[in-house]
Amino acid sequence: MIDIAQSIMDEHPIKLRVKVLWYRKQNLQYNNYNMNNNFKRRSEISKAKLRLVLLSAFVGMAFQASAQQYKLNYGLSQPQDANTLPKSAVPVVAPQKKAKVAPKTILVSLKDNIYNIKGGWELQAEKEIYASGEYISSANLDTKQWYNATVPGTVLTTLVDQGVYPDPYFGLNNLAIPDNLCRQNWWYRTSFETPKDNPANKKAWLMFNGINYQADVWLNGHLLGKISGAFKRGKFDISEYLNPKGVNTIAVRIIPPQNPGIPHEESPSAGRGPNGGLLTTDGPTFISSEGWDWIPGIRDRNIGIWQDVKLQFTGDVNIIDPQVITDLPLPDTTKANITVKTEIRNNANKAQTVTVKGEIEGISFTNNYQLKANEAKQIEFNPTQFAQLKFK
């Protein structure tokens, strides 16, 4: 418990001494009061002391609560007692496993020579495959025992869609799904043909907008690189590995987080349980998938290819992650200053002179830049340099 009086004395000694002298002066006058006034004054002092005690208790509890916020939560160290698991009189209805169908990949044309790689994805646990990434990403692999995969989606998404496990959103179906899905590696695989309208002499890129938790990416027998973290994009230059007139095969090994934790199952006897646990040490990832007060543990911890996979063809120079910033002189909304920021990158082994041009509602702005071989540079168009970006 914190000593409020001592804290006040330490921080405000002069004010406290004045207060004490004032109280002494008042005590000298008490002898002139009648009994009723004396009793009234003592009652007021007692109330003041009570308020001070209550304030001390409140501050003490606040500091204790603050200390609890910083207490590390490691979740469960072992599975909870089976007797405390939630119970239901309704049995789990076993799903019907779907038959494998021949995969078919479709390249959906978007814009600027970008294609979304849809369909044709397959999935299998690494323990069921006795082959390297080099072989899995070749056209010779037999995938009859693989599952038709749902991409974008997680490992569990595919296994539920294919009738391996019941839908965890119903009843206590989640308890029928083993918690080892997040404790093993998985392979995704698909094949596609290079678009016939592929522009000549263009760079080819393979882009992943989101995997979880880590991924080794292969194409046509070549390791392209690794992606780490659920919210990090992966972009790989595949120009030298792409088969321009034939089939290309992508293989992605998904690696789960190192500390998936042990989920707690809420029940009347077990209570709410901890919010998360060890999985928070592996961030950035979906830390609530270990289990929270609003969600049970997700058995695969949401690992998989959970965002789109795209194929792109570009020139030697790319514009990357453009950002448009609007500054309004509030409360005035009749005018605005616009700033445009982006990165430009030269992927060629020679220097380039680059002209960057932008247009907003008929207002254009342009500038020239020099880029060294393989150089990346941050550029900016702002109202100070380009008066036309002051909109009214």
Sine and cosine of phi, psi and omega as CSV:
sin_phi,cos_phi,sin_psi,cos_psi,sin_omega,cos_omega
0.00,0.00,0.69,-0.72,0.00,-1.00
-0.99,0.11,0.71,-0.71,0.05,-1.00
-0.99,0.14,0.98,-0.18,-0.07,-1.00
-0.89,0.45,-0.68,0.73,-0.03,-1.00
-0.88,0.48,-0.68,0.73,0.01,-1.00
-0.91,0.41,-0.61,0.79,0.02,-1.00
-0.90,0.44,-0.65,0.76,0.01,-1.00
-0.91,0.42,-0.65,0.76,-0.01,-1.00
-0.90,0.43,-0.64,0.77,-0.01,-1.00
-0.92,0.40,-0.62,0.78,-0.11,-0.99
-1.00,0.01,-0.51,0.86,-0.07,-1.00
-0.71,-0.70,0.91,0.42,-0.08,-1.00
-0.91,0.42,-0.61,0.79,-0.05,-1.00
-0.93,0.37,-0.73,0.69,0.01,-1.00
-0.87,0.49,-0.62,0.79,-0.03,-1.00
-0.92,0.38,-0.66,0.76,0.01,-1.00
-0.89,0.45,-0.68,0.73,0.05,-1.00
-0.86,0.51,-0.66,0.76,0.00,-1.00
-0.90,0.44,-0.68,0.73,0.00,-1.00
-0.90,0.44,-0.70,0.72,0.04,-1.00
-0.87,0.49,-0.62,0.78,0.01,-1.00
-0.89,0.45,-0.68,0.73,0.03,-1.00
-0.89,0.45,-0.64,0.77,0.03,-1.00
-0.88,0.47,-0.67,0.75,0.04,-1.00
-0.88,0.48,-0.67,0.75,0.02,-1.00
-0.90,0.43,-0.61,0.80,0.01,-1.00
-0.89,0.45,-0.58,0.82,0.02,-1.00
-0.91,0.41,-0.46,0.89,-0.02,-1.00
-1.00,0.09,-0.21,0.98,-0.04,-1.00
-0.87,0.49,-0.53,0.85,-0.04,-1.00
-0.90,0.44,-0.40,0.92,0.00,-1.00
-1.00,0.05,-0.16,0.99,0.00,-1.00
-0.99,0.15,0.44,-0.90,0.14,-0.99
-0.98,0.18,0.09,-1.00,-0.11,-0.99
-0.90,0.44,-0.60,0.80,-0.02,-1.00
-0.91,0.41,-0.71,0.70,0.02,-1.00
-0.90,0.43,-0.61,0.80,0.03,-1.00
-0.89,0.46,-0.68,0.73,0.02,-1.00
-0.90,0.43,-0.65,0.76,0.01,-1.00
-0.89,0.46,-0.65,0.76,-0.02,-1.00
-0.92,0.40,-0.68,0.74,0.02,-1.00
-0.89,0.45,-0.58,0.81,0.03,-1.00
-0.90,0.43,-0.65,0.76,0.03,-1.00
-0.90,0.43,-0.66,0.75,0.03,-1.00
-0.89,0.45,-0.65,0.76,0.02,-1.00
-0.89,0.47,-0.65,0.76,0.04,-1.00
-0.90,0.43,-0.63,0.78,0.02,-1.00
-0.90,0.43,-0.66,0.75,0.04,-1.00
-0.89,0.45,-0.63,0.77,0.01,-1.00
-0.89,0.45,-0.67,0.74,0.03,-1.00
-0.88,0.47,-0.60,0.80,0.00,-1.00
-0.92,0.39,-0.62,0.78,0.03,-1.00
-0.91,0.41,-0.70,0.72,0.01,-1.00
-0.90,0.44,-0.63,0.78,0.04,-1.00
-0.90,0.44,-0.65,0.76,0.02,-1.00
-0.89,0.46,-0.67,0.74,0.01,-1.00
-0.90,0.43,-0.66,0.75,-0.01,-1.00
-0.90,0.44,-0.71,0.70,0.01,-1.00
-0.90,0.44,-0.63,0.78,0.01,-1.00
-0.89,0.47,-0.70,0.72,0.02,-1.00
-0.91,0.42,-0.60,0.80,0.02,-1.00
-0.89,0.45,-0.67,0.74,0.02,-1.00
-0.93,0.37,-0.60,0.80,0.05,-1.00
-0.90,0.43,-0.67,0.74,0.03,-1.00
-0.89,0.45,-0.65,0.76,0.02,-1.00
-0.89,0.46,-0.65,0.76,0.01,-1.00
-0.91,0.42,-0.59,0.81,0.00,-1.00
-0.92,0.38,-0.51,0.86,0.02,-1.00
-0.88,0.48,-0.51,0.86,-0.06,-1.00
-1.00,-0.09,0.10,0.99,0.06,-1.00
-0.96,0.29,0.80,-0.61,-0.06,-1.00
-0.93,0.36,0.68,-0.73,0.00,-1.00
-0.93,-0.38,0.94,-0.35,0.00,-1.00
-0.99,-0.15,0.09,1.00,0.00,-1.00
0.93,0.36,-0.42,-0.91,-0.01,-1.00
-0.99,0.16,0.59,-0.81,0.07,-1.00
-1.00,-0.09,-0.26,0.97,0.07,-1.00
-0.42,-0.91,0.37,-0.93,-0.01,-1.00
-0.85,0.53,0.58,-0.82,-0.03,-1.00
-0.94,0.35,0.31,-0.95,0.02,-1.00
-0.85,0.53,0.77,-0.64,-0.04,-1.00
-0.86,0.51,-0.44,0.90,0.00,-1.00
-0.94,0.35,-0.28,0.96,-0.02,-1.00
-0.99,-0.15,0.02,1.00,0.01,-1.00
-0.94,0.33,0.48,-0.88,0.04,-1.00
-0.89,0.46,0.55,-0.84,-0.05,-1.00
-0.86,-0.51,0.43,-0.90,0.05,-1.00
-0.55,-0.84,0.62,-0.79,0.04,-1.00
-0.99,0.17,-0.18,0.98,-0.01,-1.00
-1.00,-0.10,0.85,-0.53,-0.01,-1.00
-0.96,0.30,0.39,-0.92,0.07,-1.00
-0.96,0.30,0.77,-0.64,0.04,-1.00
-1.00,0.07,0.89,-0.46,-0.03,-1.00
-0.91,0.41,0.72,-0.69,0.00,-1.00
-0.97,0.26,0.27,-0.96,0.06,-1.00
-0.99,-0.16,0.88,-0.48,-0.02,-1.00
-0.93,0.37,0.71,-0.71,-0.03,-1.00
-1.00,0.08,0.52,-0.85,0.05,-1.00
-0.97,0.24,0.55,-0.84,0.02,-1.00
-0.94,0.34,0.68,-0.74,0.07,-1.00
-0.89,-0.45,0.39,-0.92,-0.01,-1.00
-0.89,0.45,0.80,-0.60,-0.02,-1.00
-0.93,0.37,0.59,-0.80,0.03,-1.00
-0.68,-0.73,0.89,-0.46,-0.03,-1.00
-0.99,-0.11,0.68,-0.74,0.05,-1.00
-0.85,-0.53,0.78,-0.63,0.10,-0.99
-1.00,-0.07,0.95,-0.31,-0.02,-1.00
-1.00,0.04,0.90,-0.44,-0.02,-1.00
-0.96,0.29,0.79,-0.62,0.00,-1.00
-0.97,-0.25,-1.00,-0.02,0.05,-1.00
-0.39,-0.92,0.31,-0.95,0.05,-1.00
0.80,0.60,0.66,0.75,0.04,-1.00
0.86,0.50,0.61,0.79,0.07,-1.00
-0.94,-0.34,0.68,-0.73,0.00,-1.00
-0.80,-0.61,0.71,-0.71,0.09,-1.00
-1.00,0.00,0.81,-0.59,-0.02,-1.00
-1.00,0.06,0.99,-0.15,-0.09,-1.00
-0.95,-0.32,0.61,-0.79,0.08,-1.00
0.93,0.37,0.09,-1.00,0.06,-1.00
0.98,0.20,-0.06,1.00,-0.02,-1.00
-0.98,0.19,0.57,-0.82,0.04,-1.00
-0.76,-0.65,0.37,-0.93,-0.08,-1.00
-0.64,-0.76,0.60,-0.80,0.11,-0.99
-0.38,-0.92,0.52,-0.85,0.06,-1.00
-0.94,0.35,0.62,-0.78,-0.05,-1.00
-0.88,0.48,-0.54,0.84,-0.02,-1.00
-0.91,0.42,-0.29,0.96,0.01,-1.00
-1.00,-0.06,-0.03,1.00,-0.07,-1.00
-0.87,-0.49,0.78,-0.62,0.03,-1.00
-0.92,-0.38,0.93,0.36,-0.05,-1.00
-0.41,-0.91,0.37,-0.93,0.02,-1.00
-1.00,0.06,0.21,-0.98,0.08,-1.00
-0.88,0.48,-0.54,0.84,0.03,-1.00
-0.88,0.48,-0.68,0.74,-0.03,-1.00
-0.98,0.21,-0.62,0.78,-0.01,-1.00
-0.89,0.45,-0.52,0.85,0.01,-1.00
-1.00,0.00,0.32,0.95,0.09,-1.00
-0.97,-0.24,0.23,-0.97,-0.04,-1.00
-0.99,0.17,-0.06,1.00,-0.14,-0.99
-1.00,-0.03,-0.12,0.99,-0.10,-0.99
-0.95,0.30,0.70,-0.71,0.08,-1.00
-1.00,0.05,0.88,-0.47,-0.06,-1.00
-0.91,-0.41,0.46,0.89,-0.02,-1.00
-0.88,0.47,-0.52,0.86,-0.02,-1.00
-1.00,-0.03,0.12,0.99,0.04,-1.00
-1.00,0.07,0.29,-0.96,0.07,-1.00
-1.00,-0.08,0.55,-0.83,0.23,-0.97
-0.93,0.38,0.83,-0.55,-0.15,-0.99
-0.99,-0.15,0.50,-0.87,0.10,-0.99
-0.99,-0.16,0.92,-0.39,0.02,-1.00
-0.73,-0.68,0.83,-0.56,0.07,1.00
-0.93,0.36,0.52,-0.85,0.01,-1.00
0.25,-0.97,0.06,-1.00,0.03,-1.00
-0.97,-0.24,0.12,-0.99,0.06,-1.00
-0.85,0.53,-0.71,0.70,-0.01,-1.00
-0.92,0.40,-0.56,0.83,0.07,-1.00
-0.82,0.57,-0.74,0.67,0.01,-1.00
-0.89,0.45,-0.72,0.69,-0.08,-1.00
-0.92,0.39,-0.52,0.85,0.09,-1.00
-0.96,0.27,-0.69,0.72,0.02,-1.00
-0.87,0.49,-0.54,0.84,-0.04,-1.00
-1.00,-0.02,0.11,0.99,0.09,-1.00
0.97,0.23,0.35,0.94,0.05,-1.00
-0.98,0.19,-0.65,0.76,0.00,-1.00
-0.77,-0.64,0.42,-0.91,0.01,-1.00
-0.95,0.30,0.29,-0.96,0.00,-1.00
-0.93,0.37,0.89,-0.46,-0.07,-1.00
-0.94,0.34,-0.14,0.99,-0.01,-1.00
-0.98,0.18,-0.14,0.99,-0.04,-1.00
-0.93,-0.37,0.72,-0.69,0.10,-0.99
0.78,0.62,-0.70,-0.72,0.04,-1.00
-0.96,-0.27,0.49,0.87,0.00,-1.00
-0.84,0.54,-0.50,0.86,-0.05,-1.00
-0.86,0.51,-0.52,0.86,0.00,-1.00
-0.95,0.32,-0.28,0.96,0.01,-1.00
-1.00,0.05,-0.03,1.00,0.00,-1.00
-0.98,-0.22,0.82,-0.58,-0.06,-1.00
-0.92,0.39,0.52,-0.85,-0.03,-1.00
-1.00,0.04,0.19,0.98,0.02,-1.00
-1.00,-0.03,0.00,1.00,0.04,-1.00
-0.88,0.47,-0.49,0.87,-0.03,-1.00
-1.00,-0.05,0.17,0.98,-0.05,-1.00
-0.86,-0.52,0.42,0.91,0.02,-1.00
-0.48,-0.88,0.34,-0.94,0.03,-1.00
-1.00,0.08,0.42,-0.91,0.01,-1.00
-0.71,-0.71,0.47,-0.88,0.04,-1.00
-0.90,-0.43,0.73,-0.68,0.21,-0.98
-0.95,-0.30,0.46,-0.89,-0.03,-1.00
-0.43,-0.90,0.61,-0.79,0.14,-0.99
-0.41,-0.91,0.31,-0.95,0.04,-1.00
-0.76,-0.65,0.50,-0.86,0.01,-1.00
-0.47,-0.88,0.39,-0.92,0.09,-1.00
-0.99,-0.13,0.63,-0.78,0.04,-1.00
-0.88,0.48,0.74,-0.68,-0.02,-1.00
-0.82,0.57,0.67,-0.74,-0.01,-1.00
-0.93,0.37,-0.42,0.91,0.01,-1.00
-1.00,-0.04,0.35,0.94,0.03,-1.00
-0.86,0.50,0.84,-0.54,-0.01,-1.00
-0.89,0.46,0.65,-0.76,-0.01,-1.00
-0.94,0.34,0.49,-0.87,0.08,-1.00
0.85,0.52,0.58,0.81,0.02,-1.00
-0.94,-0.33,0.48,-0.88,0.13,-0.99
-0.96,0.28,0.61,-0.80,0.03,-1.00
-0.92,-0.39,0.70,-0.71,-0.06,-1.00
-0.77,-0.64,0.62,-0.79,0.13,-0.99
-0.93,-0.37,0.83,-0.55,-0.13,-0.99
-0.84,-0.54,0.74,-0.67,0.09,-1.00
-0.91,-0.41,0.87,-0.49,-0.01,-1.00
-1.00,0.10,-0.16,0.99,0.05,-1.00
0.09,-1.00,0.84,-0.54,0.16,-0.99
-0.81,-0.59,0.20,-0.98,0.07,-1.00
-0.51,-0.86,0.82,-0.58,0.19,0.98
-0.96,-0.30,-0.66,0.75,0.11,-0.99
-0.75,-0.67,0.39,-0.92,-0.01,-1.00
-0.55,-0.83,0.68,-0.74,0.22,-0.97
-0.98,-0.21,0.81,-0.58,-0.13,-0.99
-0.93,-0.36,0.78,-0.62,0.00,-1.00
-0.84,-0.54,0.50,-0.86,0.12,-0.99
-0.60,-0.80,0.83,-0.55,0.07,-1.00
0.77,0.64,0.69,0.73,0.06,-1.00
0.99,0.10,0.09,1.00,-0.04,-1.00
-0.88,-0.47,0.74,-0.67,0.08,-1.00
-0.98,0.22,0.89,-0.46,-0.03,-1.00
-1.00,0.10,-0.57,0.82,-0.02,-1.00
0.44,-0.90,-0.22,-0.98,-0.08,-1.00
-0.81,-0.58,0.52,-0.86,0.15,-0.99
-0.87,-0.50,0.73,-0.69,-0.01,-1.00
-0.80,-0.60,0.81,-0.58,0.04,-1.00
0.97,-0.26,0.60,-0.80,-0.10,-0.99
-0.95,0.30,-0.34,0.94,-0.13,-0.99
-0.87,-0.50,0.48,0.88,0.01,-1.00
-0.89,-0.46,0.74,-0.67,0.01,-1.00
-0.99,0.13,0.43,-0.90,0.09,-1.00
-0.85,-0.53,0.75,-0.66,0.01,-1.00
-0.70,-0.71,0.82,-0.57,-0.12,-0.99
-0.80,-0.59,0.71,-0.70,0.08,-1.00
-0.98,0.19,0.93,-0.37,-0.06,-1.00
-0.93,-0.36,0.29,0.96,-0.10,-1.00
-0.82,0.57,-0.68,0.73,-0.08,-1.00
-0.99,0.12,-0.19,0.98,-0.04,-1.00
-0.96,-0.29,-0.25,0.97,-0.07,-1.00
-0.96,0.29,0.72,-0.69,0.10,-1.00
-1.00,0.09,0.96,-0.28,-0.15,-0.99
-0.93,0.36,-0.34,0.94,-0.07,-1.00
-0.77,-0.64,0.36,0.93,-0.03,-1.00
-0.52,-0.85,-0.40,-0.92,-0.07,-1.00
-1.00,0.02,0.65,-0.76,0.07,-1.00
-0.87,-0.49,0.65,-0.76,-0.04,-1.00
-0.85,-0.52,0.81,-0.58,0.06,-1.00
-0.98,-0.20,0.69,-0.73,0.12,-0.99
-0.76,-0.65,0.73,-0.68,-0.04,-1.00
-0.79,-0.61,0.88,-0.47,0.08,-1.00
-1.00,-0.05,0.87,-0.49,0.01,-1.00
-1.00,-0.07,0.80,-0.60,-0.02,-1.00
-0.92,-0.38,0.82,-0.57,-0.05,-1.00
-0.97,0.25,0.19,-0.98,0.07,-1.00
-0.89,0.46,0.48,-0.88,-0.05,-1.00
-0.95,0.32,-0.42,0.91,-0.06,-1.00
-0.80,-0.59,0.97,0.26,-0.05,-1.00
-0.94,0.35,-0.29,0.96,0.01,-1.00
0.97,0.26,0.02,-1.00,0.01,-1.00
-0.86,-0.50,0.88,-0.47,-0.05,-1.00
-0.95,0.32,0.54,-0.84,0.09,-1.00
-0.98,-0.20,0.71,-0.70,0.01,-1.00
-0.98,-0.18,0.91,-0.42,-0.03,-1.00
-0.94,0.35,0.68,-0.73,0.04,-1.00
-0.38,-0.93,0.22,-0.97,0.04,-1.00
-0.85,0.53,-0.56,0.83,-0.03,-1.00
-1.00,0.05,-0.48,0.88,-0.04,-1.00
-1.00,-0.03,-0.34,0.94,-0.03,-1.00
0.98,0.19,-0.20,-0.98,-0.08,-1.00
-0.95,0.31,-0.63,0.78,-0.02,-1.00
0.99,0.11,0.05,-1.00,-0.03,-1.00
-0.97,0.26,0.42,-0.91,0.13,-0.99
-1.00,0.00,0.97,-0.26,0.01,-1.00
0.94,0.34,-0.39,-0.92,-0.04,-1.00
0.17,-0.99,-0.78,-0.62,-0.12,-0.99
-0.88,0.47,-0.45,0.89,-0.06,-1.00
-0.86,0.50,-0.42,0.91,0.00,-1.00
-0.91,0.41,-0.34,0.94,0.01,-1.00
-0.98,0.21,-0.19,0.98,-0.04,-1.00
-0.98,-0.22,0.14,0.99,-0.06,-1.00
-0.83,0.56,0.33,-0.94,0.06,1.00
-1.00,0.10,0.80,-0.60,0.09,-1.00
-0.40,-0.92,-0.14,-0.99,-0.01,-1.00
-1.00,0.08,0.99,0.15,-0.17,-0.99
-0.91,0.41,-0.44,0.90,0.00,-1.00
-0.95,0.31,-0.22,0.98,-0.02,-1.00
-0.94,0.33,-0.17,0.99,0.14,-0.99
-0.97,0.25,-0.28,0.96,-0.05,-1.00
0.86,-0.51,0.72,-0.69,-0.01,-1.00
-0.65,-0.76,-0.01,-1.00,-0.02,-1.00
-0.95,0.32,-0.17,0.99,0.00,-1.00
-0.91,-0.41,0.01,1.00,-0.08,-1.00
-0.42,-0.91,0.68,-0.74,0.10,-0.99
-0.97,0.26,0.20,-0.98,0.00,-1.00
-0.89,0.45,0.76,-0.65,0.06,-1.00
-1.00,0.08,0.83,-0.56,-0.25,-0.97
-0.91,0.41,-0.40,0.92,0.05,-1.00
-0.96,-0.27,0.06,1.00,-0.05,-1.00
0.82,0.57,0.47,0.88,0.06,-1.00
0.89,0.45,0.55,0.84,0.07,-1.00
-0.98,0.18,0.46,-0.89,0.02,-1.00
0.63,-0.78,-0.26,-0.97,0.09,-1.00
-0.98,-0.21,1.00,-0.08,-0.19,-0.98
-0.99,-0.11,0.01,1.00,0.08,-1.00
-0.75,-0.66,0.09,-1.00,-0.06,-1.00
-0.90,0.44,0.45,-0.89,0.16,-0.99
-0.89,-0.45,0.77,-0.64,-0.14,-0.99
-0.76,-0.65,0.46,-0.89,0.10,-0.99
-0.92,-0.38,0.72,-0.69,-0.05,-1.00
-0.67,-0.74,0.58,-0.81,0.08,-1.00
-0.87,-0.49,0.77,-0.64,-0.06,-1.00
-0.67,-0.74,0.12,-0.99,0.17,-0.99
-0.99,0.16,-0.22,-0.98,-0.03,-1.00
-0.94,0.33,-0.44,0.90,-0.05,-1.00
-0.93,-0.38,0.73,-0.68,-0.01,-1.00
-0.89,-0.45,0.55,-0.83,0.23,-0.97
-0.99,-0.13,0.81,-0.59,-0.13,-0.99
-0.85,-0.53,0.79,-0.61,0.13,-0.99
0.79,0.62,0.87,0.49,0.06,-1.00
-0.91,0.40,0.58,-0.82,0.00,-1.00
-0.75,-0.66,0.76,-0.65,0.04,-1.00
-0.93,-0.38,0.85,-0.52,-0.05,-1.00
-0.93,-0.36,0.83,-0.56,0.01,-1.00
-0.96,-0.29,0.83,-0.56,-0.01,-1.00
-0.91,-0.42,0.92,-0.39,0.01,-1.00
-0.98,-0.21,0.75,-0.67,0.05,-1.00
-0.98,0.19,0.91,0.41,-0.08,-1.00
-0.83,0.56,0.57,-0.82,0.14,0.99
-0.99,0.14,0.03,1.00,0.01,-1.00
-0.96,0.27,0.85,-0.53,0.02,-1.00
-0.91,-0.42,0.31,0.95,-0.02,-1.00
-1.00,0.03,-0.12,0.99,0.01,-1.00
-0.53,-0.85,0.31,-0.95,-0.03,-1.00
-0.41,-0.91,0.56,-0.83,0.12,-0.99
-0.97,-0.23,0.76,-0.65,-0.05,-1.00
-0.94,-0.35,0.75,-0.66,0.11,-0.99
-0.85,-0.53,0.73,-0.68,0.00,-1.00
-0.90,-0.44,0.82,-0.58,0.04,-1.00
-0.84,-0.54,0.54,-0.84,0.07,-1.00
-0.28,-0.96,0.18,-0.98,0.12,-0.99
-0.94,-0.35,0.68,-0.73,0.13,-0.99
-0.90,-0.45,0.66,-0.75,-0.10,-0.99
-0.73,-0.68,0.76,-0.65,0.06,-1.00
-0.99,-0.10,0.91,-0.41,-0.02,-1.00
-1.00,-0.08,0.10,1.00,-0.01,-1.00
-1.00,-0.05,0.34,-0.94,0.03,-1.00
-1.00,0.02,0.42,0.91,0.05,-1.00
-0.60,-0.80,0.36,-0.93,0.00,-1.00
-0.93,0.37,0.48,-0.88,-0.03,-1.00
-0.70,-0.71,0.60,-0.80,0.20,-0.98
-0.98,-0.18,0.85,-0.53,-0.17,-0.99
-0.89,-0.46,0.72,-0.69,0.13,-0.99
-0.95,-0.31,0.87,-0.50,0.02,-1.00
-0.95,-0.32,0.81,-0.59,-0.03,-1.00
-0.79,-0.62,0.68,-0.74,0.06,-1.00
-0.79,-0.61,0.35,-0.94,0.01,-1.00
-0.56,-0.83,0.76,-0.65,0.04,-1.00
-0.76,-0.65,0.93,-0.36,0.03,-1.00
0.77,0.64,0.74,0.67,0.06,-1.00
0.99,0.11,-0.13,0.99,0.05,-1.00
-1.00,-0.09,0.85,-0.53,-0.05,-1.00
-0.93,-0.37,0.40,-0.92,0.06,-1.00
-0.52,-0.85,0.57,-0.82,-0.09,-1.00
-0.48,-0.88,0.41,-0.91,0.04,-1.00
-0.33,-0.94,0.41,-0.91,0.01,-1.00
-0.96,-0.29,0.56,-0.83,-0.03,-1.00
-0.66,-0.75,0.52,-0.85,0.07,-1.00
-0.97,-0.25,0.80,-0.60,0.02,-1.00
-0.86,-0.52,0.77,-0.64,0.09,-1.00
-0.96,0.28,0.15,-0.99,0.03,-1.00
-0.86,0.52,0.79,-0.61,0.05,-1.00
0.86,0.51,0.47,0.88,-0.01,-1.00
-1.00,-0.08,0.59,-0.81,0.13,-0.99
-0.91,-0.42,0.63,-0.77,-0.06,-1.00
-0.60,-0.80,0.68,-0.73,0.10,-0.99
-1.00,0.08,0.77,-0.64,0.00,-1.00
-0.82,-0.57,0.30,-0.95,-0.06,-1.00
-0.51,-0.86,0.68,-0.74,0.17,-0.99
-0.92,-0.40,0.89,-0.45,-0.04,-1.00
-0.78,-0.63,0.27,-0.96,-0.06,-1.00
-0.90,0.44,-0.40,0.92,0.02,-1.00
-0.92,0.40,-0.65,0.76,-0.01,-1.00
-1.00,0.02,-0.49,0.87,-0.07,-1.00
-0.78,-0.62,0.99,-0.10,-0.09,-1.00
-0.86,0.51,-0.44,0.90,-0.02,-1.00
-0.92,0.39,-0.21,0.98,0.03,-1.00
-1.00,0.07,0.13,0.99,0.16,-0.99
-1.00,-0.09,0.98,-0.18,-0.11,-0.99
-1.00,-0.03,0.64,-0.77,0.08,-1.00
-0.75,-0.66,0.00,0.00,0.00,0.00
